[in-house]
Amino acid sequence: MSARPEDKLSSYPDDTSRAYRERLAALNVAPLWDVLKGLVPNEPRPKAMPHTWRWEAMRDRLIESGSVVSAEEAERRVLMLENPGLGGLPNATDTIYAGLQLILPGEIARAHRHTQSALRFVLEGVGGYTSVDGVRTEMVRGDFIVTPAWTWHDHGNDGNGPVMWLDGLDVPLVTFLRAGFREEYDASTQFPRSGESDQVYTRYADALLPLENKHAGTTSPIFNYPYARTREVLDRLARYSDIDPCHGVNVRYANPLTGGWAMPTIAASMRLIPRGYTTEYFQSVEGTVLVGVEGSPSVEIDGVGRFDISDNDVFVVPGWSRWRMRADASSDAVLFAYSDRPVYEKLGLYREKRG
Ligand code: GTQ
């Protein structure tokens, strides 16, 4: 057997080295010097690859899933987006989950709760709803909806056509930490609580907050940030030329009680890139999931290439890539983005570079 290159790092002759490693393996230990540079790298080397899940193809497969399994049988009828660089793991980036969910008219995805936090980004359909701890909200295209960890949630469809959305969850993190718990509700839908998501929105939005805060937990009390409102704000900011060179015209979904991210583990934002505009390069540690909402944006990853994003396409920018966005000359582009940036920030691991 020829020597592996890493063996040269040790001063042992080959046979001694092999025999020594075997003696170590028998004791469940291993020499660090074989792997030091991989274990403690100069910079991150994510395994995820840049990848586009084209809505044109995904939509057909998602509709097809409706005849393969019912929402009742599936509990959640979801196609998980598996990044081709991750060898079959159900992760879109190295550390974030993404899935496409379908609910047909009259179906109910029965109530359950889990310690993973979820977001929904609504892609298509009319009449969809989701309930969070008994409070129901309509699902409209472009809405950003939060299901906080350990809250009961069920989804349904009172409309006449399919309703589809993107799920974003912190599944890989919770799996890594072995902190996953799940429970089924004892009925398919929750007992409705009084209150509307509109009322929750009014109570907490626009920097007008209750004198006494009764909201517990680390997730925003607002659980539906409607697209109409987000779009209006982006439009106004664009008119004031309030634009960040790397992020374009942008809003991040905030917890109004803290000013921090709406979710403890996931950062979500919406960006508008004015027609003909190209942002400056941006690089940050976390992988990012992008969704095309309007216009014809493209993402260029330095040294890799350019990726066009159409409506409802899902695109992954791997962590530590140098990337920039562009909108073609015909229309402004709008992109939804989410990542697990809050986790990096809380642990002192967040890093970014501009330009
Ligand atoms: O809707 O509750 O994509 O529990 C994965 C796990 C969605 C959900 C997913 C889930 C859900």
Residues whose N, C-alpha, C, O or C-beta is under 5 A from the ligand:
A	BS01	GTQ	R76 V78 G99 D167
